[in-house]
């Protein structure tokens, strides 16, 4: 599987003002891949992006006692419905790795289909949805922008606005505040809590299969730094490295082996080191690309410079007070 926006994808300037700061970049292009069985009772619903839509993140299904656990519910109903169908209509619980809508938005539709559904997430989800939280500010931006936006862009924005108008259905029933062992539907999980990407990022290791769901702690074609604290992210990846997983499901991109992840992590550390040395963004992008080349198609590789250039300007080589603004979490 390859990642990156295809040649026909485009990102409108008017949309960038709203979408980019909220880590809903149009980063993954092409129809979503078919579901994949990774191990007995472990099914991957790959995320994807179709032209004219924002992306869905990867979703992972774990078969438990009396039903299925879904890790990350996507954004669009089509993606979430595909996950529900893969579970034979029997999703009993959801665990959201973080609050970005391409991993959280499907909660609302799932609750309408599965009364009594129970949802687990970190406290960062409630903070993002609270008055003047990140997602609440985004909702107000959308309300202001939609009336004057071109029809195509307005339709894309309304998807997110419709989700945010159902904020109660996005909130978790149970908050995971610290790293812990957790058993859901009979599946033994080790759950970590990090503050690296969104202020409350969960990673989930399924003990039986050796499958680790990393959320956006691991993404392709580049790391998504929109709401990130890079030093904390580096530390979080070291903790992931110590976990006994056989395969890692990233928030976006193909499944990685432990060795693949170590190559990705080495590239991440090299990218931060390059930025800290004040080197030119293009040179640092070349360093990153040299590590992740096996997972980039031509389109994804071509977009690395632009994406990382944006992150260098807004975060990685910004003034210190701006560069560290997401390291000061509640």
C-alpha positions as CSV (number, residue, x, y, z in Angstrom):
1,X,0.0,0.0,0.0
2,X,1.2,3.5,-0.8
3,X,0.3,6.9,0.6
4,X,0.3,10.5,-0.5
5,X,-2.1,12.6,-2.5
6,X,-2.6,11.5,-6.1
7,X,-1.9,13.7,-9.0
8,X,-5.5,14.8,-9.3
9,X,-5.9,16.0,-5.7
10,X,-5.9,19.6,-4.8
11,X,-6.2,21.7,-1.7
12,X,-8.0,25.1,-2.1
13,X,-6.4,28.1,-0.5
14,X,-9.7,29.1,1.1
15,X,-9.9,25.7,2.8
16,X,-6.4,25.8,4.0
17,X,-7.2,28.7,6.3
18,X,-9.6,26.5,8.2
19,X,-8.4,23.0,7.7
20,X,-4.7,23.1,8.0
21,X,-4.5,24.4,11.5
22,X,-6.8,21.7,12.7
23,X,-4.8,18.8,11.3
24,X,-7.4,17.9,8.8
25,X,-5.1,18.3,5.8
26,X,-6.1,16.6,2.6
27,X,-3.1,14.3,2.9
28,X,-4.2,10.9,1.7
29,X,-5.6,10.5,-1.7
30,X,-7.2,7.6,-3.6
31,X,-10.0,5.3,-2.7
32,X,-9.7,3.5,0.6
33,X,-8.2,0.1,0.4
34,X,-10.2,-3.1,1.1
35,X,-10.3,-4.4,4.6
36,X,-7.4,-6.6,5.7
37,X,-7.2,-9.5,8.2
38,X,-4.0,-8.9,10.2
39,X,-4.4,-11.8,12.6
40,X,-7.3,-14.0,13.9
41,X,-10.0,-11.6,15.2
42,X,-8.0,-8.5,14.0
43,X,-9.3,-6.6,11.0
44,X,-7.9,-3.3,9.5
45,X,-10.2,-0.8,7.7
46,X,-7.6,1.4,5.9
47,X,-8.4,5.1,5.8
48,X,-8.4,7.0,2.6
49,X,-9.2,10.2,0.9
50,X,-11.5,10.6,-2.1
51,X,-11.2,13.8,-4.2
52,X,-13.5,16.4,-2.8
53,X,-13.5,15.0,0.7
54,X,-11.3,15.1,3.7
55,X,-9.5,11.9,4.9
56,X,-10.5,9.1,7.2
57,X,-7.9,7.6,9.5
58,X,-7.2,3.9,9.7
59,X,-9.6,1.9,11.9
60,X,-8.8,-1.3,13.6
61,X,-11.4,-4.0,14.7
62,X,-10.7,-6.5,17.5
63,X,-13.1,-9.4,18.0
64,X,-14.1,-9.8,21.7
65,X,-16.6,-11.6,23.8
66,X,-20.0,-10.9,22.4
67,X,-18.9,-8.3,19.8
68,X,-16.2,-6.2,18.4
69,X,-14.0,-3.3,19.7
70,X,-13.4,-0.5,17.1
71,X,-10.2,1.6,17.5
72,X,-10.9,4.9,15.8
73,X,-14.2,5.4,13.9
74,X,-13.2,7.6,11.0
75,X,-14.9,10.7,9.8
76,X,-17.3,9.9,7.0
77,X,-20.3,7.6,7.3
78,X,-19.2,5.4,4.4
79,X,-16.0,4.6,6.3
80,X,-17.7,4.0,9.6
81,X,-20.4,1.9,8.0
82,X,-17.8,-0.3,6.3
83,X,-16.2,-0.9,9.8
84,X,-19.6,-1.8,11.2
85,X,-20.3,-4.1,8.3
86,X,-16.9,-5.8,8.8
87,X,-17.9,-6.5,12.4
88,X,-21.2,-8.1,11.2
89,X,-23.0,-5.1,12.6
90,X,-21.8,-5.9,16.2
91,X,-19.5,-3.1,17.3
92,X,-20.0,-3.0,21.1
93,X,-17.2,-0.5,22.1
94,X,-15.1,2.2,20.6
95,X,-11.7,3.5,21.7
96,X,-10.5,6.8,20.1
97,X,-6.8,7.4,20.0
98,X,-7.2,11.2,19.9
99,X,-9.7,14.0,19.0
100,X,-9.0,14.7,15.4
101,X,-12.2,14.3,13.4
102,X,-10.8,11.7,11.0
103,X,-10.5,9.4,14.0
104,X,-13.4,10.5,16.1
105,X,-16.2,11.7,13.9
106,X,-17.7,8.3,13.3
107,X,-18.7,8.0,16.9
108,X,-21.9,10.1,16.3
109,X,-23.3,7.8,13.5
110,X,-22.2,4.6,15.3
111,X,-24.2,5.7,18.5
112,X,-27.3,6.1,16.3
113,X,-26.9,2.5,15.0
114,X,-25.7,0.9,18.2
115,X,-27.6,2.2,21.2
116,X,-25.7,1.5,24.4
117,X,-22.3,1.7,22.6
118,X,-19.5,2.5,25.1
119,X,-16.6,4.8,24.1
120,X,-13.2,5.2,25.7
121,X,-10.8,8.1,25.0
122,X,-8.4,10.4,26.8
123,X,-9.6,13.6,28.6
124,X,-8.2,15.6,25.7
125,X,-11.3,14.8,23.7
126,X,-13.6,16.6,26.2
127,X,-11.2,19.5,26.4
128,X,-11.2,19.9,22.6
129,X,-15.0,19.9,22.5
130,X,-15.5,22.2,25.5
131,X,-16.4,25.9,25.0
132,X,-13.5,27.6,23.5
133,X,-11.7,24.3,23.1
134,X,-9.9,23.5,19.8
135,X,-12.9,21.8,18.1
136,X,-15.3,24.4,19.4
137,X,-13.3,27.2,17.9
138,X,-13.1,25.2,14.6
139,X,-16.9,24.9,14.7
140,X,-17.3,28.6,15.0
141,X,-14.8,29.2,12.1
142,X,-16.9,26.8,10.0
143,X,-20.2,28.6,10.8
144,X,-18.6,31.9,9.8
145,X,-16.9,30.6,6.6
146,X,-19.5,28.3,5.0
147,X,-22.0,31.1,3.8
148,X,-19.3,32.7,1.6
149,X,-17.4,29.6,0.5
150,X,-17.7,28.1,-3.0
151,X,-20.3,25.3,-3.1
152,X,-17.7,22.5,-3.4
153,X,-15.7,23.8,-0.4
154,X,-18.9,24.5,1.6
155,X,-20.0,20.9,1.2
156,X,-16.7,19.6,2.6
157,X,-16.9,22.0,5.5
158,X,-20.5,21.0,6.3
159,X,-19.4,17.4,7.0
160,X,-17.3,18.6,9.9
161,X,-19.8,21.1,11.1
162,X,-22.5,18.4,11.2
163,X,-20.2,16.3,13.3
164,X,-19.4,19.1,15.7
165,X,-23.0,20.0,16.1
166,X,-23.3,16.5,17.6
167,X,-20.6,17.1,20.2
168,X,-22.3,15.0,22.9
169,X,-22.2,12.0,20.7
170,X,-18.5,12.4,20.1
171,X,-17.5,12.6,23.8
172,X,-16.3,9.4,25.5
173,X,-18.2,7.6,28.2
174,X,-15.0,6.6,29.9
175,X,-11.7,8.6,30.1
176,X,-8.3,6.9,30.2
177,X,-6.1,9.3,32.1
178,X,-2.9,7.2,32.6
179,X,-1.1,4.3,31.1
180,X,-2.8,1.1,32.2
181,X,-3.8,-2.5,31.5
182,X,-7.4,-2.6,30.3
183,X,-9.7,-5.4,29.3
184,X,-12.5,-4.6,26.9
185,X,-14.8,-7.3,25.7
186,X,-12.4,-9.9,27.0
187,X,-9.4,-8.5,25.0
188,X,-6.4,-7.7,27.1
189,X,-5.0,-4.3,26.1
190,X,-2.0,-2.2,27.2
191,X,-2.9,1.4,26.7
192,X,-0.4,4.2,26.8
193,X,-1.3,7.9,27.2
194,X,1.0,10.5,25.5
195,X,0.9,14.3,25.0
196,X,2.8,14.3,21.8
197,X,0.4,15.0,18.9
198,X,-2.8,16.2,20.3
199,X,-2.4,16.6,24.1
200,X,-3.9,13.3,24.8
201,X,-2.8,10.5,22.4
202,X,-3.6,6.9,23.2
203,X,-1.7,3.9,21.8
204,X,-3.2,0.5,22.2
205,X,-1.3,-2.9,22.2
206,X,-3.5,-6.0,21.8
207,X,-1.7,-8.6,23.7
208,X,-3.2,-11.7,21.9
209,X,-2.2,-10.6,18.4
210,X,0.8,-8.4,19.1
211,X,-0.9,-5.6,17.1
212,X,-0.3,-2.0,18.2
213,X,-2.6,0.8,17.1
214,X,-0.5,4.0,17.2
215,X,-3.0,6.6,16.1
216,X,-1.3,9.7,14.7
217,X,1.9,9.0,16.7
218,X,2.9,7.4,13.4
219,X,1.7,8.8,10.1
220,X,2.7,8.9,6.4
221,X,3.7,10.6,4.2
222,X,5.0,12.9,7.0
223,X,4.4,13.4,10.7
224,X,1.5,15.7,11.3
225,X,2.8,18.5,13.5
226,X,-0.3,20.8,13.5
227,X,-1.0,20.4,17.3
228,X,2.2,18.6,18.3
229,X,4.9,19.0,20.9
230,X,8.0,17.6,19.1
231,X,10.2,16.8,22.2
232,X,7.3,14.9,23.8
233,X,6.6,13.1,20.6
234,X,10.2,11.9,20.4
235,X,9.9,10.5,23.9
236,X,6.6,8.9,23.2
237,X,8.1,7.0,20.2
238,X,10.9,5.7,22.4
239,X,8.2,4.2,24.7
240,X,6.5,2.7,21.7
241,X,9.8,1.1,20.6
242,X,10.0,-0.8,23.9
243,X,6.6,-2.4,23.4
244,X,6.5,-6.1,22.3
245,X,4.5,-5.7,19.1
246,X,4.7,-7.7,15.9
247,X,2.9,-5.1,13.7
248,X,2.0,-1.4,14.1
249,X,-1.1,0.2,12.6
250,X,-0.4,3.9,12.0
251,X,-3.0,6.6,12.0
252,X,-2.5,7.0,8.2
253,X,-0.5,4.7,6.0
254,X,0.4,1.0,5.7
255,X,0.9,-1.5,8.5
256,X,4.5,-1.5,9.7
257,X,6.7,-4.3,11.2
258,X,8.7,-3.5,14.3
259,X,11.8,-3.0,12.1
260,X,9.8,-0.8,9.8
261,X,8.7,1.3,12.8
262,X,12.3,1.7,13.9
263,X,13.2,3.0,10.4
264,X,10.3,5.5,10.6
265,X,11.4,6.5,14.1
266,X,15.0,7.0,13.1
267,X,13.7,9.3,10.3
268,X,11.6,11.2,12.7
269,X,14.5,11.8,15.1
270,X,16.7,12.8,12.1
271,X,14.1,15.3,11.0
272,X,13.9,17.0,14.4
273,X,17.7,17.1,14.6
274,X,17.9,18.7,11.2
275,X,15.3,21.3,12.2
276,X,17.1,22.0,15.5
277,X,20.3,22.6,13.6
278,X,18.6,25.3,11.6
279,X,19.2,23.6,8.2
280,X,17.0,24.4,5.2
281,X,13.6,22.7,5.2
282,X,14.3,21.2,1.8
283,X,17.5,19.6,3.1
284,X,15.6,18.2,6.1
285,X,12.8,16.9,3.8
286,X,15.4,15.0,1.9
287,X,16.6,13.4,5.1
288,X,13.1,12.4,6.0
289,X,12.4,11.0,2.5
290,X,15.5,8.9,2.6
291,X,14.1,7.0,5.6
292,X,10.5,6.5,4.5
293,X,11.0,6.1,0.7
294,X,9.7,2.5,0.7
295,X,6.2,3.7,1.8
296,X,5.9,6.7,-0.6
297,X,4.5,6.7,-4.1
298,X,5.5,9.3,-6.6
299,X,2.8,11.7,-5.5
300,X,3.5,11.3,-1.8
301,X,7.2,11.8,-2.3
302,X,6.6,15.0,-4.4
303,X,4.5,16.5,-1.6
304,X,6.9,15.9,1.3
305,X,8.7,19.2,0.7
306,X,5.6,21.3,0.7
307,X,4.1,19.6,3.8
308,X,7.3,19.8,5.8
309,X,7.9,23.3,4.6
310,X,4.6,24.4,6.1
311,X,5.5,22.7,9.4
312,X,9.0,24.2,9.5
313,X,7.5,27.6,9.1
314,X,4.6,27.2,11.6
315,X,6.3,25.1,14.2
316,X,9.7,23.3,13.7
317,X,11.7,26.5,13.0
318,X,9.3,29.1,14.4
319,X,10.3,31.4,17.3
320,X,10.6,29.4,20.6
321,X,7.4,30.7,22.1
322,X,5.5,29.6,19.1
323,X,7.4,26.3,18.6
324,X,6.6,25.2,22.2
325,X,3.0,26.4,22.4
326,X,1.6,22.8,22.3
327,X,4.1,21.6,24.9
328,X,2.1,23.6,27.6
329,X,-0.9,21.3,28.0
330,X,-3.6,21.6,30.7
